[in-house]
Amino acid sequence: MADVLNFKCPCCGAPISFSTQTGEMTCAYCDSSFSMEQLQAANEAEKEDSTSTDMVWSTSSPSLIADENGKVTGYQCPSCGAEMMADENTAATECPYCGSPAIIPHSFEGMYKPELVVPFAVNKEQAKEKFFEFIKGKKLLPKSFTDRNRIEEINGLYVPFWLYSCHAEGSVSFEGVKKNTWEDANYTYEKKNYYHIKRQGGMDFERIPVDASTQMDDATMDSLEPYDMSKAVAFNPGYFSGYLASRYDVSEKDAQPRANERVLSTFRAKMQSEVRDYSDVRQKSDNISLSKSNVKYAMLPVWMMTTQYDGENYTFGINGQTGQTVGRLPVDKGQYYKFLGIAALICMAFLQAVIFFMTKGGITLKGEIIALVISLIIGLIYASALKSGMNNVSIKHNAANYLDERSVKLGQGIDRFIYTKTEKREKPKRA
């Protein structure tokens, strides 16, 4: 028995059938009509968009670091359970993850040896100064939080990362719309020409970092980027002297989705930047594959500080190579409302002056209420802007910093007209 063919409306996806009145395929749900050629073109575009992306990475297992007994010296936090490698030169009196003051020396099974290490370039004193630069000028910061005694326990920590490199190649399909409007005495018309758009090409990504420790907040580690990976060196135990080194507990396979997301997001954005001269563009699908992919295990330097304020823990990270400082600062509610009020009062005074001169002294209740509402909105916007500046932590969804722009090669683009849809709206009738 032959297969039954079901056609769907390109606009709304509902079943569509042939109309003997118009001689075209007509949708009973949204009233769109298409010639058979337009419908076939839309179906062909849909078939092309049905292909999917497949991301496959080539990986290898790192070897173990161990002494003759298969153990390494380390520290374990009794509060959060974090385990870190260290040597006799490490003076650790506080857990860099939770701030616990009790860290007990012990031995655990050998940790995996990294292939690469980015050495510390920022020392402890410099890291402290970077922190004070970070909090300088924060108007909503509680005054007692700036006590220097709070950051004496700042720890240098090598954090485990997976570094993903690959050549990504493929295509991304879009639906594009070009609009044209006109009107007559009774109606406003809008004609939309729909196009199937495809952009294709290839590009290289070098050493996209994904942290490999569940103890570390992903957004905090992302916010410390970028690292200059050209300064990475082959592993040598000497780099760990005087620092802690966290063991990885996120496998390379489990870290892959975050690397994939960043590659895909950057690839899609790069392809969409090549789509021009359309009023609306919507991504439909992509078909991207990886080649020359490899993953390396690396240790990256971070200064970590955890402090408590008003019963809540606050954790800050400082890039041990660049000094970039990230974290969430506490907000003094009194200061928040103070600056909201100041901004509102200034705005109110300005509006009062404007109303006075524009109305020649005729101040009305309605005008006062409007001025008050506007002033409060301006005050809220200003105070909210100050509050947003207290937190610079955000997760990364792209890998633009690790894209080799010189490697980008674009293929032949496709812009194929699919169908036209014209809508009309009745003009409001004049009284």
C-alpha positions as a printed Julia matrix, in Angstrom:
431×3 Matrix{Float64}:
   0.0    0.0    0.0
   1.36   3.43  -0.93
   2.31   5.92   1.8
  -0.17   8.7    2.54
   1.31  12.16   1.96
   0.44  14.77   4.58
   1.34  18.36   3.79
   1.74  20.9    6.58
   1.36  24.68   6.51
   4.8   26.36   6.54
   3.35  29.17   8.71
   1.59  27.31  11.53
   2.31  23.61  10.94
  -1.37  22.64  10.63
  -2.57  20.24   7.88
  -3.03  21.96   4.54
  -5.19  20.93   1.58
  -5.94  21.95  -1.98
  -8.69  24.55  -2.46
 -10.72  24.36  -5.65
 -11.76  27.99  -5.18
  -8.25  29.49  -5.14
  -6.44  26.76  -7.03
  -3.81  26.73  -4.28
  -2.94  24.78  -1.14
  -4.86  26.55   1.65
  -4.57  26.31   5.44
  -7.92  26.16   7.23
  -6.38  27.43  10.47
  -4.41  30.54   9.5
  -5.88  31.14   5.99
  -2.45  31.1    4.35
  -2.33  30.01   0.71
   0.59  28.63  -1.28
   1.2   27.51  -4.81
   2.31  23.9   -5.17
   5.8   25.12  -6.1
   6.05  27.21  -2.92
   4.86  24.33  -0.74
   7.34  21.94  -2.33
  10.16  24.44  -1.78
   9.15  24.77   1.89
   9.06  20.97   2.29
  12.51  20.64   0.71
  13.87  23.26   3.09
  12.31  21.38   6.01
  14.03  18.17   4.89
  17.38  19.95   4.72
  16.79  21.28   8.24
  16.07  17.8    9.62
  19.78  16.93   9.76
  21.32  17.11  13.22
  24.61  17.99  14.8
  26.89  15.26  16.1
  29.78  16.27  18.38
  32.48  13.64  18.95
  35.75  14.3   20.8
  38.96  12.29  20.72
  40.2   11.73  24.25
  42.9    9.95  26.2
  43.14   9.01  29.87
  45.67  10.94  32.01
  48.14   9.01  34.15
  48.31   9.03  37.94
  50.6   11.0   40.22
  51.61   8.76  43.12
  54.46   8.02  45.48
  55.99   4.6   45.95
  53.01   3.56  48.08
  50.46   4.73  45.53
  49.47   7.67  47.72
  50.01  11.44  47.66
  49.99  13.92  50.53
  46.92  16.04  50.69
  44.37  17.96  52.73
  40.75  17.09  53.35
  38.17  19.58  54.57
  35.93  18.0   57.22
  33.13  20.45  56.4
  32.69  20.08  52.63
  34.9   17.02  51.97
  37.11  18.74  49.39
  40.4   16.92  48.74
  43.5   18.76  47.58
  47.03  17.77  46.8
  49.77  19.68  48.66
  53.37  19.37  49.77
  55.26  20.18  52.95
  55.68  23.81  51.82
  51.93  24.44  51.74
  50.56  26.38  54.7
  46.83  25.81  54.47
  44.7   27.04  57.35
  41.42  27.56  55.54
  39.44  25.61  52.95
  39.33  27.65  49.71
  35.86  26.27  48.94
  33.85  26.75  52.12
  36.15  28.74  54.4
  36.42  26.06  57.09
  39.41  26.79  59.37
  40.2   23.11  60.03
  42.02  21.22  57.28
  43.5   17.87  58.28
  46.6   16.49  56.52
  46.14  12.95  55.23
  46.94  10.76  52.25
  44.65   9.69  49.44
  44.93   7.72  46.22
  47.09   9.31  43.55
  45.6   12.2   41.58
  45.76  12.36  37.81
  48.76  14.09  36.33
  47.9   17.12  34.19
  49.43  17.48  30.75
  49.65  21.26  31.06
  50.02  23.83  33.83
  49.52  27.6   33.62
  51.87  28.89  36.36
  50.89  31.55  38.87
  51.94  35.04  37.73
  50.1   36.94  40.49
  51.45  36.5   44.02
  49.43  36.59  47.25
  49.96  40.28  48.0
  49.08  41.24  44.44
  45.95  39.11  44.67
  44.87  40.98  47.8
  45.37  44.32  46.05
  43.32  43.07  43.09
  40.52  42.24  45.49
  40.57  45.73  46.98
  40.53  47.22  43.49
  37.47  45.08  42.8
  35.5   46.4   45.8
  36.67  50.0   45.4
  33.85  52.38  44.49
  31.05  49.91  45.29
  28.55  52.3   46.84
  26.28  49.57  48.25
  29.02  47.63  50.03
  28.66  47.45  53.84
  31.51  49.44  55.41
  32.45  46.65  57.82
  33.03  44.28  54.89
  36.16  46.14  53.82
  38.07  45.12  56.97
  41.42  43.85  55.66
  41.48  41.08  58.27
  38.79  39.35  56.26
  41.11  38.46  53.4
  44.22  37.31  55.2
  43.27  33.7   54.5
  43.51  33.7   50.72
  44.69  30.44  49.14
  46.5   29.75  45.9
  44.84  26.81  44.21
  45.51  24.93  40.98
  42.05  24.09  39.63
  41.6   21.11  37.26
  40.29  21.92  33.79
  39.64  20.06  30.56
  40.87  22.0   27.51
  38.96  21.29  24.3
  40.41  21.97  20.84
  38.8   21.12  17.52
  37.99  22.06  13.95
  34.24  22.6   13.62
  32.66  22.43  10.2
  29.11  22.41   8.96
  26.1   24.55   8.19
  23.36  26.47   9.94
  19.93  27.03   8.4
  17.73  30.04   9.03
  14.34  31.37   8.05
  14.58  34.94   6.86
  11.84  37.48   6.2
  11.84  40.56   4.01
   8.94  42.94   4.62
   7.2   45.5    2.49
   4.31  47.66   3.74
   1.82  49.98   2.08
  -1.67  51.29   2.73
  -4.83  52.56   1.14
  -7.78  54.47   2.52
  -9.09  51.56   4.61
  -6.26  49.07   5.19
  -2.58  48.73   6.01
  -0.88  45.9    4.11
   2.25  43.97   5.01
   3.85  41.6    2.53
   6.33  39.1    3.92
   8.68  37.19   1.63
  10.05  34.08   3.34
  13.47  32.67   2.48
  15.37  29.51   3.33
  18.9   30.61   4.25
  21.95  28.46   4.74
  25.42  29.51   5.77
  28.29  27.06   5.93
  31.94  27.07   6.81
  34.63  25.86   9.17
  36.71  27.24  12.04
  39.24  26.19  14.68
  38.85  26.41  18.44
  41.9   26.25  20.7
  41.81  25.05  24.32
  38.31  25.95  25.5
  38.45  25.53  29.31
  35.82  23.62  31.27
  36.43  23.22  35.0
  36.62  19.63  36.22
  35.79  20.07  39.89
  32.3   19.89  41.36
  33.55  21.99  44.27
  34.05  24.95  41.94
  31.13  27.06  40.78
  31.0   26.9   36.97
  29.92  30.52  36.61
  32.77  31.74  38.84
  35.36  29.78  36.87
  33.91  31.0   33.56
  34.04  34.6   34.78
  37.78  34.3   35.48
  38.45  33.79  31.77
  40.29  34.28  29.6
  43.6   32.6   30.36
  46.54  33.05  28.03
  47.02  29.41  27.06
  50.19  30.24  25.14
  51.84  30.49  28.58
  50.89  26.92  29.48
  53.85  24.6   30.16
  54.34  20.87  30.53
  53.57  19.54  33.99
  56.31  19.68  36.58
  55.64  18.97  40.28
  57.68  22.05  41.18
  54.86  24.33  40.05
  52.67  22.91  42.84
  55.13  23.81  45.57
  53.48  26.18  48.05
  50.01  25.81  46.5
  47.03  23.53  46.78
  45.94  21.44  43.79
  42.37  20.2   43.58
  41.66  16.69  42.31
  39.26  16.49  39.38
  35.96  14.72  39.97
  34.19  15.65  36.71
  35.13  13.21  33.97
  36.06  14.46  30.53
  32.93  12.81  29.13
  30.7   14.6   31.67
  32.36  17.94  30.86
  31.77  17.58  27.1
  28.23  19.08  27.03
  29.54  22.45  28.27
  32.3   22.45  25.64
  29.77  21.46  22.97
  27.43  24.28  23.97
  30.2   26.85  23.67
  31.4   25.58  20.29
  27.86  25.39  18.89
  26.87  28.82  20.19
  29.94  30.46  18.67
  29.59  28.61  15.36
  25.92  29.58  15.07
  26.64  33.21  15.92
  29.41  33.34  13.34
  27.12  31.95  10.64
  24.26  34.29  11.61
  26.58  37.28  11.35
  26.82  36.43   7.64
  23.03  36.72   7.19
  22.23  40.28   6.14
  19.45  42.41   4.65
  16.57  40.6    6.36
  14.1   42.24   8.76
  13.68  39.02  10.76
  15.96  35.99  11.03
  15.19  32.8   12.95
  17.52  29.85  13.27
  15.97  26.58  12.11
  18.63  23.88  12.43
  22.32  23.1   12.26
  24.53  20.27  11.07
  27.98  20.64  12.63
  30.7   18.03  12.98
  34.1   18.01  14.65
  37.47  16.91  13.34
  41.03  17.19  14.62
  39.5   17.22  18.09
  41.53  16.63  21.21
  41.19  17.17  24.94
  43.98  17.96  27.37
  43.95  17.88  31.14
  45.36  21.06  32.69
  45.74  22.92  35.97
  44.94  26.64  35.97
  45.9   29.07  38.77
  43.23  30.66  40.99
  43.43  32.59  44.24
  40.36  31.68  46.31
  38.89  33.48  49.28
  35.75  32.63  51.22
  34.49  35.03  53.86
  31.34  35.22  55.92
  29.18  38.27  56.38
  25.85  38.53  58.16
  25.64  34.72  58.39
  26.22  34.1   54.67
  29.31  32.84  52.85
  30.81  34.88  50.01
  33.38  33.3   47.7
  35.75  35.27  45.46
  38.11  34.07  42.75
  41.15  35.84  41.36
  42.76  34.66  38.14
  46.28  33.69  39.19
  47.64  34.67  35.79
  45.84  37.94  34.96
  44.46  39.19  38.3
  40.86  39.25  37.03
  38.67  39.25  40.16
  35.13  37.9   40.33
  32.52  37.35  42.99
  29.25  38.43  44.53
  29.42  41.2   47.11
  26.89  41.75  49.92
  24.44  44.63  49.52
  23.73  47.09  52.34
  19.95  47.58  52.11
  20.2   50.92  53.9
  22.65  52.2   51.29
  20.44  50.83  48.5
  17.41  52.82  49.64
  19.6   55.84  50.42
  20.85  56.11  46.83
  17.38  55.31  45.47
  16.05  58.25  47.48
  18.87  60.61  46.5
  18.39  59.87  42.8
  14.61  60.26  43.14
  14.93  63.6   44.97
  17.33  65.03  42.38
  15.02  63.93  39.58
  11.98  65.35  41.42
  13.69  68.72  41.87
  14.57  68.84  38.19
  11.03  67.93  37.12
   9.55  70.51  39.5
  11.68  73.2   37.86
  10.63  72.05  34.39
   6.93  72.01  35.35
   7.18  75.45  36.99
   8.69  77.14  33.93
   6.58  75.26  31.35
   3.31  75.99  33.12
   4.33  79.46  34.32
   3.93  78.52  37.95
   0.76  76.52  37.53
   1.56  73.34  39.44
  -1.25  70.76  39.44
  -1.89  67.6   41.45
  -1.77  65.51  38.29
   1.59  67.01  37.33
   2.96  66.36  40.82
   1.88  62.7   40.73
   3.45  62.2   37.3
   6.69  63.83  38.45
   6.75  61.64  41.58
   6.22  58.42  39.62
   8.93  59.33  37.11
  11.33  60.25  39.93
  10.76  56.95  41.73
  11.32  55.01  38.51
  14.59  56.87  37.85
  15.69  56.26  41.45
  14.89  52.56  41.16
  16.82  52.27  37.89
  19.87  53.97  39.41
  19.82  51.86  42.6
  19.31  48.67  40.57
  22.31  49.57  38.39
  24.44  49.97  41.51
  23.18  46.61  42.77
  23.96  44.8   39.51
  27.55  46.06  39.79
  27.95  44.07  43.01
  28.03  40.77  41.13
  30.19  40.11  38.07
  29.74  36.33  37.99
  28.04  34.87  34.92
  28.33  31.58  33.09
  29.84  31.59  29.59
  27.81  30.2   26.69
  30.25  30.92  23.89
  33.88  30.3   23.04
  34.65  33.51  21.13
  37.88  34.02  23.11
  39.17  30.67  21.89
  38.17  30.98  18.23
  41.08  31.36  15.82
  39.68  34.06  13.52
  42.37  33.33  10.94
  40.99  29.81  10.56
  37.45  30.87   9.64
  36.58  29.75   6.1
  33.11  30.42   4.71
  31.42  28.32   2.04
  28.86  29.31  -0.57
  25.76  30.8    1.05
  22.24  29.89   0.01
  19.3   32.32   0.01
  16.27  30.63  -1.57
  12.84  32.24  -1.83
  10.13  29.98  -0.39
   6.77  31.75  -0.28
   4.93  35.02   0.21
   2.31  35.92   2.8
   0.37  39.2    2.73
  -1.6   40.45   5.71
  -3.98  43.39   5.89
  -5.15  45.28   8.95
  -8.12  47.6    8.99
  -7.29  51.17   9.89
  -8.96  52.62  12.99
 -12.03  54.54  11.98
 -12.02  58.24  12.78
 -14.72  59.52  15.09
